Amino acid sequence: MELGCDGVQMATRFVATEECDAPLSYKQSYVDATKDDIVIVKSPVGMPGRAIRNEFVKEREKADEKVTKCFNCIEHCNPKTTPYCISMALIHAAEGDTNQSLLFCGENAYRVDKITTVKAIFDELNA
């Protein structure tokens, strides 16, 4: 901020904070991620997203998951052709199952080295 900028855009860094309501295992996935773990995944509607490569992502790289229940959460999603159910992947993430979930993240998630507080992040930004 001392360089004269008016603000920054950084959502990923705030996931691994004490104030974030994500499960501890989700936050720890950011801390444990390496640069090679950050990959582009394809959503059920074909849109790209960035995520941490975990067992779920590795399995989807090999084969699609058969969707047996549809929540009708995305209008353009066809359960017969979708590579996986995004609702279930996100529910697993919210429940803390970091192996069978989709862990969306930013490009620099691997740079998160600890779980901290929002205040500490702002103190660092303003230092």
C-alpha positions in Angstrom: 0.0 0.0 0.0 3.0 2.3 0.6 3.7 2.1 -3.1 0.7 4.3 -3.7 -2.0 1.7 -4.7 -5.5 2.3 -3.6 -6.3 -1.3 -3.0 -5.5 -5.0 -3.8 -7.6 -7.9 -5.0 -6.8 -11.0 -3.0 -9.5 -13.4 -2.0 -7.4 -16.5 -1.7 -5.3 -15.2 1.2 -8.4 -14.7 3.3 -9.4 -18.4 3.1 -6.6 -19.4 5.4 -7.6 -17.0 8.2 -9.1 -17.8 11.6 -12.1 -15.7 10.7 -12.9 -17.7 7.6 -15.7 -20.2 8.3 -14.2 -22.9 6.0 -13.2 -26.1 7.8 -9.7 -26.2 9.2 -8.8 -29.0 6.7 -9.8 -26.8 3.8 -7.6 -24.0 5.1 -4.7 -26.4 5.6 -5.0 -27.6 2.0 -4.0 -24.1 1.0 -1.0 -24.1 3.4 0.1 -27.5 2.1 -0.3 -26.8 -1.6 2.7 -26.5 -3.9 2.8 -24.5 -7.1 2.3 -27.8 -9.1 -0.8 -28.5 -7.1 -2.6 -25.5 -8.5 -4.4 -26.6 -11.7 -7.1 -25.5 -14.1 -10.3 -27.7 -13.9 -13.3 -27.8 -16.1 -16.7 -27.2 -14.4 -19.8 -29.2 -15.4 -20.9 -26.4 -17.7 -17.5 -26.2 -19.4 -16.1 -23.1 -17.6 -12.5 -23.3 -16.4 -11.7 -22.8 -12.7 -8.5 -23.0 -10.6 -8.3 -25.6 -7.9 -5.9 -27.6 -5.7 -5.1 -31.0 -7.2 -6.4 -33.5 -4.7 -7.7 -37.0 -5.0 -11.0 -35.8 -6.5 -9.2 -33.8 -9.2 -6.8 -36.6 -9.9 -9.7 -39.0 -10.3 -11.5 -36.6 -12.7 -8.3 -36.2 -14.8 -8.6 -40.0 -15.4 -12.4 -40.4 -15.8 -15.7 -38.7 -15.3 -17.7 -39.4 -12.2 -21.1 -41.0 -12.8 -23.7 -38.5 -11.5 -26.6 -40.4 -9.9 -28.5 -37.5 -8.2 -29.1 -34.1 -9.7 -29.8 -31.0 -7.6 -30.8 -29.0 -10.7 -28.4 -26.3 -9.4 -27.0 -25.3 -12.8 -29.4 -24.8 -15.6 -27.0 -25.9 -18.3 -25.8 -29.0 -16.5 -26.8 -32.4 -17.9 -26.3 -35.2 -15.4 -25.8 -37.7 -18.2 -22.8 -35.9 -19.7 -21.3 -33.8 -16.8 -17.9 -34.9 -15.6 -18.9 -34.6 -12.0 -21.6 -33.1 -9.7 -20.3 -29.7 -8.6 -22.9 -29.5 -5.8 -21.5 -32.7 -4.2 -17.9 -31.6 -4.7 -18.6 -28.3 -3.0 -20.7 -30.0 -0.2 -17.8 -32.3 0.5 -15.5 -29.2 0.7 -17.8 -27.4 3.1 -17.9 -30.6 5.3 -14.1 -30.7 5.4 -13.6 -33.7 3.2 -10.6 -32.3 1.3 -9.9 -35.5 -0.7 -13.3 -35.8 -2.4 -14.1 -32.2 -2.9 -13.3 -29.3 -5.3 -11.0 -26.8 -3.6 -11.3 -23.7 -5.7 -8.4 -21.3 -5.2 -6.4 -18.5 -6.7 -3.3 -18.8 -8.8 -1.0 -18.0 -5.9 -2.7 -20.3 -3.3 0.6 -22.2 -2.9 2.1 -19.0 -1.4 -0.1 -19.3 1.6 2.3 -20.5 4.3 0.2 -20.3 7.5 -3.3 -19.8 8.9 -3.4 -16.3 10.3 -5.8 -13.5 11.1 -7.4 -10.9 8.9 -5.7 -8.2 11.1 -2.3 -9.8 10.5 -2.8 -9.7 6.8 -3.8 -6.0 6.9 -0.8 -5.3 9.1 1.4 -6.9 6.6 -0.2 -5.0 3.7 0.2 -1.7 5.5 3.8 -2.4 6.7 
